[in-house]
Amino acid sequence: MGQDRSSRKKPAVVTLKTVAQHLGLTPGTVSAVLNNAPSSRSIPPATKNRIHAAAKELNYRANFFARTLRNKRTYTVGVIAEEIGDAYGSAVISGIEQYLRKRNYFFLTVAHRHDPELLERYSHILSERGVEGIITVDTTVYEPPALPTVAVAGHKKVKGVTNIVLDHGRAAVLALRHLQELSHERIAFMKGQPTSSDSKDRWESICRVAREIGLEIDPELVVQLDSDDPTPMIGYPFAKQLLERRKRFTALFAYNDISAIGAIRAFQEQGLRVPQDVSVMGFDDIPSAAWQTPSLTTVRQPLKRMGEVAAQSLLERIEGKKKYRAEITIEPELIVRESTGKARGSC
């Protein structure tokens, strides 16, 4: 006959005290190391290694609910993104995840896809789930939030929101001077979608820098992206539209790398060589930019780093370590590859 279930002994619960007694250390020391607390910095690496090894050996699992009740905290952050599957959003979220993981925080991610009602509903849902703060990605915040909030590429100045923004003025200088040094004077442009939070600042910066360096922007050589397609198809039809206008240009400055990749395909289908006939400049430096044929010259926006900075800034606010900062500026970098060259020929 099988043993009566009621007589079976439940496995003993392994607590911090159990691990501490096993090692001959204080529970406070073990807790500091396993929770990666600031006080653990003074603990020798050898001791930390012993603690982690013992926790694994004894199958110790932190009691999240006890920790939450004790500290009245959830150690959970909400992330609201325009899109999760696109290269931009996934890179930023990767940086957020990497930093939060190191700090033993959990995060919930939602995508609103430019639906205002969905955005508002998700904000309430995250708050009801007990998140301690919110990070928005390529999402404009219009009203002062109830929780500490950090916006990656938010741009709008709202009380209580820390904006992580790229220096778009510097980015425009890097891109336009590079093309100008290659003797490009007739440059076509792809403006970003109205729904993208970077669009307005980036275009205004391009126009201002163009005036400063004496570069004329022909309205006939400007197209406006209007699709949320996260694939190169977003730029493909607009590059064809530029060609159909039969206005001469020797270079294209696309809104982002994805649209630039689509544009290159459209140009090549019309028998144009990149960069021999037309140069193409992207923006963002997504991972695939270096693997295109030709590889893409672009303005690097350190998206993963921006995610890390956003997460760090939010936790500093949640934990009261630093005063609220309205804006943190990130510097861009010009990455020169194969898709830009000396101006010659025409389109």
C-alpha positions in Angstrom: 0.0 0.0 0.0 1.2 3.5 -0.7 2.1 5.8 2.2 -0.7 8.0 3.4 -0.3 11.5 1.9 -1.0 13.1 5.3 2.0 11.3 6.8 4.5 12.5 4.2 6.8 15.2 5.4 6.9 18.3 3.4 10.4 19.4 2.4 11.8 21.9 4.9 11.7 25.5 3.7 15.1 27.0 3.2 15.3 30.5 4.5 18.0 33.2 4.7 18.6 32.0 8.3 19.1 28.4 7.0 21.8 29.6 4.5 23.4 31.8 7.2 23.6 29.0 9.7 25.0 26.6 7.1 27.8 29.1 6.4 28.4 30.5 9.9 27.5 34.0 8.7 24.8 36.5 9.9 21.5 36.6 8.0 22.1 40.2 7.3 25.3 39.4 5.4 23.6 36.7 3.4 20.6 38.9 2.6 22.8 41.8 1.5 24.7 39.5 -1.0 21.6 37.7 -2.4 19.7 40.9 -2.8 22.7 42.8 -4.3 22.2 45.5 -1.7 24.6 48.5 -1.6 26.0 47.2 1.7 27.3 44.1 -0.1 30.0 46.1 -1.8 32.2 45.8 1.3 31.8 42.0 1.5 34.9 40.1 0.0 34.3 38.4 -3.4 35.2 35.0 -1.8 32.5 35.4 0.7 30.0 36.4 -2.0 30.9 33.3 -4.0 30.4 31.1 -0.9 27.0 32.5 -0.3 25.8 32.1 -3.9 27.1 28.5 -4.0 25.4 27.7 -0.7 22.1 29.2 -1.9 22.3 27.1 -5.0 23.2 23.9 -3.1 20.4 24.3 -0.6 17.9 25.3 -3.3 17.2 28.6 -1.6 14.4 30.7 -3.2 13.7 34.3 -2.0 10.3 34.8 -0.6 9.1 37.6 -2.8 5.8 38.1 -1.0 7.5 38.4 2.4 9.9 40.9 1.0 7.0 42.9 -0.5 5.0 42.9 2.7 8.0 43.8 4.8 9.2 46.7 2.7 5.7 47.7 1.3 7.3 47.5 -2.2 6.7 45.4 -5.3 10.1 45.8 -7.0 8.2 45.9 -10.3 8.3 48.5 -13.1 6.0 49.0 -16.0 7.3 49.6 -19.6 4.9 51.2 -22.1 6.1 51.0 -25.7 4.7 52.0 -29.1 5.8 48.6 -30.5 7.7 45.7 -29.0 8.7 43.8 -32.2 10.5 46.6 -34.0 14.3 47.1 -33.9 14.1 50.4 -32.0 11.8 49.2 -29.2 13.4 45.9 -28.7 16.9 47.5 -28.4 15.7 49.9 -25.8 13.8 47.3 -23.8 16.9 45.0 -23.9 18.8 47.8 -22.1 16.0 48.2 -19.6 15.8 44.5 -18.9 19.6 44.2 -18.5 19.7 46.9 -15.8 16.6 45.8 -14.0 17.8 42.2 -13.9 21.0 43.3 -12.1 19.0 45.1 -9.5 16.5 42.2 -9.0 13.5 44.1 -10.4 10.8 42.6 -12.5 9.0 44.5 -15.3 5.7 44.3 -17.2 5.7 45.4 -20.8 2.7 46.6 -22.9 2.5 48.0 -26.5 -0.2 50.6 -27.3 0.4 50.8 -31.1 -0.7 54.5 -31.1 -4.1 53.8 -29.7 -4.8 56.6 -27.1 -7.5 54.6 -25.3 -5.3 51.5 -25.1 -2.4 53.7 -23.8 -4.6 55.1 -21.0 -6.0 51.7 -20.1 -2.6 50.2 -19.9 -1.4 53.0 -17.6 -4.2 52.2 -15.2 -3.7 48.5 -15.4 0.0 48.8 -14.6 -0.8 51.0 -11.7 -3.3 48.5 -10.4 -0.7 45.7 -10.7 1.4 47.7 -8.2 4.3 48.9 -10.4 6.5 51.4 -8.6 7.3 53.5 -11.7 6.9 53.6 -15.5 9.3 53.8 -18.4 7.8 54.9 -21.8 9.5 54.1 -25.1 8.8 56.3 -28.2 5.6 57.4 -26.4 4.7 61.0 -25.7 3.4 61.7 -22.1 1.0 64.6 -22.0 -0.1 64.8 -18.4 1.8 64.7 -15.1 1.9 61.0 -14.0 1.0 59.7 -10.6 4.1 57.5 -10.5 7.7 58.2 -11.1 8.1 58.2 -14.9 11.0 58.2 -17.4 10.4 58.7 -21.1 12.8 57.4 -23.7 12.4 59.9 -26.7 9.4 61.5 -25.1 10.5 65.1 -25.9 7.5 66.8 -24.3 8.3 68.6 -21.1 5.9 67.4 -18.4 6.3 67.8 -14.7 7.4 64.6 -13.0 8.7 63.0 -16.3 12.4 62.5 -16.9 13.1 62.6 -20.7 16.0 60.5 -22.1 16.7 62.3 -25.4 19.3 62.1 -28.2 21.0 65.3 -29.1 19.3 65.6 -32.5 21.1 68.9 -33.3 24.4 67.1 -33.0 23.0 64.2 -35.0 22.0 66.5 -37.9 25.4 68.1 -37.9 27.2 64.7 -38.1 25.0 63.5 -41.0 24.7 66.6 -43.1 28.4 67.5 -42.8 29.4 64.0 -43.8 27.2 64.2 -46.9 28.4 67.7 -47.7 32.1 66.6 -47.4 31.3 64.0 -50.0 30.1 66.9 -52.3 26.4 66.1 -52.0 24.2 69.2 -52.5 21.0 67.7 -53.8 19.9 65.6 -50.8 16.5 63.9 -50.4 14.9 63.4 -47.0 12.5 61.0 -45.4 10.6 62.6 -42.5 9.4 60.4 -39.7 5.8 59.4 -39.1 3.8 62.0 -37.1 3.2 59.3 -34.5 6.9 58.9 -33.8 8.0 61.0 -30.9 11.4 61.8 -32.5 10.0 63.1 -35.8 9.4 66.7 -34.9 12.7 67.4 -33.1 14.7 65.5 -35.7 13.3 67.3 -38.7 13.5 70.7 -37.0 17.2 70.0 -36.2 17.9 69.0 -39.8 16.3 72.1 -41.2 18.2 74.4 -38.8 21.6 72.7 -39.4 20.9 72.8 -43.2 20.5 76.6 -43.0 23.6 77.0 -40.9 25.8 75.1 -43.3 24.3 76.6 -46.5 22.5 73.4 -47.7 19.2 74.0 -49.5 16.3 71.6 -48.9 14.1 71.2 -51.9 10.5 70.4 -50.8 10.1 68.2 -53.8 12.9 66.0 -52.4 11.1 65.5 -49.0 8.7 62.6 -48.4 6.7 61.8 -45.2 6.6 58.3 -43.9 3.0 57.4 -42.8 3.2 53.7 -42.0 3.9 51.9 -38.7 5.3 48.9 -40.6 8.4 47.8 -38.6 9.9 46.2 -41.7 11.9 47.8 -44.6 8.7 48.1 -46.5 8.1 51.3 -44.6 10.7 53.1 -46.8 10.3 51.2 -50.0 7.3 53.0 -51.5 8.5 56.4 -50.5 11.8 55.9 -52.2 9.9 55.0 -55.4 7.8 58.1 -54.9 11.0 60.2 -54.9 12.2 58.6 -58.1 8.8 59.1 -59.8 9.1 62.9 -59.2 12.2 62.9 -61.5 14.0 65.5 -59.4 17.7 65.1 -59.3 19.3 64.0 -56.0 22.6 62.3 -55.2 21.9 61.3 -51.6 19.1 60.2 -49.3 19.0 60.9 -45.5 16.3 58.4 -44.3 14.4 58.8 -41.0 15.8 55.5 -39.7 17.7 52.4 -40.7 14.7 50.4 -41.5 13.4 53.0 -44.0 16.9 53.4 -45.4 17.1 49.6 -46.1 13.8 49.7 -47.9 15.0 52.7 -50.0 18.1 50.9 -51.0 16.0 48.0 -52.3 13.8 50.4 -54.3 16.9 52.2 -55.8 18.5 48.9 -56.8 15.4 47.7 -58.5 15.6 50.8 -60.7 19.2 49.9 -61.7 20.8 52.5 -59.4 24.0 51.6 -57.5 24.5 52.5 -53.9 26.7 54.5 -53.3 28.0 55.0 -56.8 24.8 56.6 -58.1 23.1 57.5 -54.9 24.3 57.6 -51.3 22.0 56.5 -48.5 22.3 57.5 -44.8 20.3 55.8 -42.1 19.6 56.6 -38.4 19.7 54.5 -35.2 22.4 51.9 -36.1 20.2 48.8 -35.5 22.1 45.5 -35.5 21.2 44.6 -39.1 22.6 47.9 -40.5 26.2 46.5 -40.5 25.0 43.4 -42.4 23.2 44.9 -45.3 24.7 45.0 -48.8 26.0 47.6 -49.0 26.5 48.1 -45.2 24.6 51.1 -44.0 26.2 54.4 -43.0 24.1 55.8 -40.2 23.9 58.0 -37.1 24.2 55.8 -34.1 21.6 56.3 -31.4 22.8 54.1 -28.5 19.3 52.5 -27.9 20.4 49.8 -25.5 22.3 52.4 -23.5 19.3 54.7 -23.5 17.3 51.8 -22.0 19.8 51.3 -19.3 20.0 55.0 -18.4 16.2 55.1 -18.3 16.0 52.1 -15.9 18.8 53.5 -13.7 17.2 56.9 -13.6 13.8 55.5 -12.6 15.2 53.3 -9.8 17.1 56.3 -8.4 13.9 58.2 -8.3 11.9 55.3 -6.8 14.5 54.7 -4.1 15.0 58.4 -3.4 18.7 58.4 -4.2 18.7 61.3 -6.6 16.6 64.4 -7.3 14.2 64.5 -10.2 15.9 65.5 -13.5 13.8 66.9 -16.3 16.1 65.7 -19.1 19.2 63.5 -19.7 20.8 64.0 -23.1 22.6 61.2 -25.0 25.2 61.9 -27.6 25.0 60.4 -31.1 27.8 59.0 -33.2 28.4 58.9 -37.0 29.1 55.4 -38.2 30.5 55.4 -41.8 30.1 52.3 -43.8 29.6 51.4 -47.5 26.3 53.1 -48.4 27.8 56.7 -48.7 30.4 57.8 -51.2 31.4 60.8 -53.4 28.6 62.5 -55.3 28.5 61.6 -58.9 25.8 60.7 -61.4 22.2 61.7 -60.7 18.7 60.2 -60.1 
